[in-house]
Amino acid sequence: MKLSFCAIKKTAFAVVLSTASLGSSANSETLDIGVLLPSPIADVGWSHALVEGFNGVKEKYGDDVKLNIVENIQEGPDADRIMNKMVGDGNKFLLLGSFGYMNSGLKLAKRNPDMSFIHASGYKVGDNFSPFTAKYYEGLYLMGMAAADLTKTKKLGVVGAYAIPELISSINGFALGARAVDPEITIDVIWLNSWFDPAKAQASAKALIANGADVLFSNAQDTPSVVAVGEEAGVYVFNLNSSMSEYAPTKYLGVVKTDWGPFFSASVDAHLNGNFEGRNEWLGVDAGVVVTEEWSSDISSEMVERIKTVEAEISSGARHVYDGPIHNQDGEQMVAVGERLDDGGILGINWHVQGVNTPLPK
């Protein structure tokens, strides 16, 4: 049964049906995988995409692998307690699905060198602890080009979860792509400080529209609230991670999807083969992890061809979103002509590019 985003009940410990219960114990023939998620799985969004990423693992190993999933757990003491319980229950491979699980997860990994950990959106690495992140900004650059083709007001709006580098770099990519087409375009951002708050997301989307935005970006929201508001108001809208087109049948601009399947499969294989090594996995268009699709038929044919060309250039490495010159929103040059912001600079980015009106939270 499909869950409506309005009907999802938030609880402190929402355990979903999985291929095993949280309390199951690993045996010599079964790899128990603990999966800790910051939001409800439902049928769309970040947590949904993470769970979908294990489909290939389940197909390959069948009953030799069991997923033990706990969803909708905010960062903090509850998350720490659950991940410790997962270790105690015999899980030997853990997916920690939120940036805020990083520090506690790394400590846990150091205490359990026989286990393997993959951690979403972080940057700290351990011998058995691999952070993984998508280069969303590559897909967002393409979406920015499409938004520039369709906007009439030259005002774009973003409803964002948290002001962390991953989401900041995504907004910057969106702005850089849009302003490469039309440098008069500006972007307003509302930060929710939540991965899942349908009511607040709806109110924020309406506020952005009231301020003139006619294209909305739902940035890491695990609810189609923003998408539904866009459809109702008659403004174009798109999102990350998984398709929400059914919530905006006439105004869906597209989706920047993530396909974690190959990375998750390779990580589980490495664990089972005894050669898992912690490293920072940063995956984009060239790896097939960032996939931009379901483009609106309203985008002009000329822009479609231009987007395809740029996408091919990004995939081949001929073009990089963060090639200079790039200025921040205060007009200060951050990347000079002929230079490129390096990976460390993007992974730790704490500034917005020119054209983004909203200052970052202190």
N, C-alpha and C positions, 0 to 999 in steps of 0.2 A: 504494500500500500504506500502511495506517495504521501509524504508529510507536507502539509502546508506550513509555510514559514510563520503564519499567524498562530498555528496550533501547536508549535513545538513548545514543550514545557521545559523550562530551565530548572535543573536541580543540581544540588551540590555534588552528587555522585550519580550521574546518569550512565549506567552501564548498558551498552547495547548488546543485542544478540550477536555473537560471533561464532567462530568455529570451535571455541572452547570457553569455559568460564574463567574469570580472573584467578580463581583459586586452584586451577589445575596445576599439576606438577609435571615437570618435564621428565621423560624417561629416556632410556638409551637410544630409542628409535625415533623419537619425536623432538623436533625443535619447537619450543614454545616461544612465540614472539609477542612481547608486550607492546601495545600501541597506546600512547597517551595523547589525547587530543584536547585542544582548548575550546572547542565549540561543538554543537550538535552535528552529527553526520548528515542527517536529512537527505535531500536528493541533489543538492548543489553545494558549491563552495569549496573552501580550503580543506576542511576535514574530509569531505566527500572525496576530493581528488587524492588525498593521501591514502585512504582506504582502497580506492580503485587501483592505486599503484601496486598493491599486493596481488592483484588478480593473476599476473603471470607467475608469481611465486607459488600460489595455490595450485595453478594448473600444472606446474612442473613437478611439485613435490607431493601433491595430494594430501593424504592423511599423515604424511611425515612432518607436516608443518601445521601448527595451530596458532591462530591469531587470538590474542586476549586483549580486547579493546575496552578502554574506558574513555568516554567522551565528555565534553563540556566541563572541563576542569580548569579553572583560572590559575595563573601562576601564583605560587606562594606555598604556604604550609600544606594545603590539601594535596597539591601536585607532588610535593616532596614526599609526603607520606605514601601516596599511591605508587610512585616509582620505586620506593624502597620495598613496598609490599610485593611489587612485581618481581623484584630480584629474589626476595624470600620465597616466593611461590615457584621458583624454578625457571623463570624465563631467562633464556641465554642471549637473546637478541632484543634490543629495545629501540623503538622509534619514539622519539620525543618530539611532538609536533608543534612546538611553539618556542619563539625566541626566549621567553622568560623562563623556560625550563633549563636553560643552558648551564648556569653555574652549579646548581644542585646535581644535574645530570653528569657533569664532568667529574665532580667529586665522587659520585657513585661509580663511574667508570674506573677511576683510579683505584678504588677499593675492590674492584671485581675484574681483574685483568683477563679472566677467562671468558668474559662476555664481550659482545660487540654492541656499540651504540651508534645510531645515526640521529642527528639533531637538526631540525628544520630551522633555517633562517639565522643561525648563529655564526660565530666566527672563531671560537676557541677550539683548538684541536688537541687531542690526546692520542696515545698509542692505539687505543681501541675506541676512539671517539671521533666520528666524522661529521662535521656540520655540512649541510647541503642547502644550496640556495639556487633559485632560478634567476637568470638574467632577464627579469621581466622588462627591464628598460628597453630591451631590443624590440619586443612586441609592442610596447607602449609607444615607441617612436613611430611605428607604422600606424597605430591607432590615432596618434596625433595628426598624422598626415590626412587620414580619412576625416577626422573631426574638422580640420581646417577646410576641407572640401565642402562640408555641409553646413557649417555654422553661418548664421546670418548676423548675429550680434557681435561676433568675435570675442565672446566670453564663454569660457569653458569652466565646468565645476567638478570638484573632486570631493567625495566623501571617503575619508581615510580612517583606518583603524587606529594605528599608533604611529607616532613620528619616529620610526626606527629607520636605519639606513636603507633597508630593502624597499620600503615603501616610499621614502624620500627619492631614491634613485629612480623609481618607477614614475613618479610624478614629473621629475626632471626630464625623463625620456619622452613622456607625453608632451611636455611643453616644447622641448627641442624639436620634435617632429612637427608639431603644429606650426611653430614659428618659422621653421624652415620653408613652409609653404606661404605663410602670411605673418610677417613679423609684428603686425599690430594686434595679434591675438594675446589675450591675457587669461590667467587661470586663477580661480579662487578655490581655497581648500578649507574644509571643515573636518577637524580631527575629533573622533568619537571617544578615543581611549577605551575602545572595546572591540573585540572581534565579532561580537554578536549582540546587537541591540537594535532590533527591528524598528521600534518606535522612534528612537533617536535618529536612526538612519533615515527614516521617512521624513522627519521634521527637517533634517539637514538638507536633504535633497530639495524639498520645497523651498527652503530659504535660498538656496543657490539659484533655483529657477526664478524666484521673485527678484533676485538681484541681476537677472538678465542672462544667466547661463542657458544655452540651448543645446549643449551636449554635456552629458554627465558621465563620470567615471566612478564606478563603485570599486574602491581600492581595498581589496582583502576583506570584504564584508561577507560573512558566511550566511547571508540572507538575501533574497531577491527584493528586499524592500526598496532600494534605490531604483532598481530596474523597473519595478511595477509603478513607482511614482513617475518615472520618465515617460512610460507608455501612457499613463493617465493624463499627463500634462502635455503630451505631444512633442516631447524633446527627445533627441537621440540619446542612447545610453548603452554602455558596455561595461564589462566586468572582467575579473581575473578568475582563473582556475578551472571553472567548469561552465558549461553552457547554461544560460538562463533565458534563452530565446523564447520559451513558452510564456514567460511573464511580460514580454514586450513584442508581440507578433508583428507590429507595424513599425516600431521605432528602435529595434535592436541594431546597434551599429556593428557588433561582433563580440568576440571573446578572445582574450589572451589565455589560452589553456596551458596547463602543465601536465605532462605525461611522465610520471615518476617510475613507470614500470621497469624500463631497462636498468635504471640506477638501483632500485630496490632489489631486483633479481641478482644483479652483479654483487651487491653487498651481502646478500644471504649466501650466495655461492661462495664468496670469499670466507665468510665465517665458517661454513661447513667444511671448506677445504683447509682451514687453519691458517689462512694467509690474509686475514682482514688487517688492514693498516689504516689508522686514522689519518685523514687528510681533508683539506677543504675542497669540497666538490661544488663547483660553480658552473652551472649548465645552462645553455641557451639555445638559440635557433639552430646552430650547427649540430648540436647533439640530439635534436628532435624533442627536447624537453619543453621548450617554449614554442607553442604552436598557435598562430593567430588565424582565426577562421570565422566562418558564418558571417561574412561581410554583408552589409546591407546592400540591396540592389539599387539604393538611391545614390550610392557613390558613383561619380562620373567615370566613364570608361577610361578617360585619360588618366585620372587619378589611380584607378585600379592598376593600370600598366606601370605607372610610376612607383606605386607601392611594391609591386612584384619585383621591379628592378632593384629597389633599395633593399628589399628582403634578401635577394640573392647576393647582393654586395655585403650585407651584414653576415650572412652565413659563410661566405668565402673568406671573410676577413678583410676584404678590400675597403670596407667602410666600418667605422666605429662610432657609436652614438656619442661618445665623449671625446671626440676629436675637437681641438680648438679651432678658432677662438671661442671660449665660453666665459660669460660673465655671470656673477651672482645677481640676486635680485636688487642689490644695492649698487650695481654697476661696476663692481670690482672685478678685474680680470682674474679668473681662477685657472684657466687653461689657455696658454698662448697659441698663436698660429703655428701650425706645424708640430704641436705637441699633443699628447693624449693623456687623459687622466688614467693613472694606473689602477690595477685591481684593488690595491689597498685603499686608494683614495675613494673608489666607488663603494667598496664594502663598508667603509667607515664614514660615508658622506654625511655631513651635518649642515648643508647649505642648499638653498634652492637657486635654480637658474633664473636668469632674467625673464620676466614675463609672468612669473608666479607672484601674485600680489600678497598672499597671506604669509606673514612671518612664521618661522618655526616656533613651537612652544619653548619656553625657557626651561 
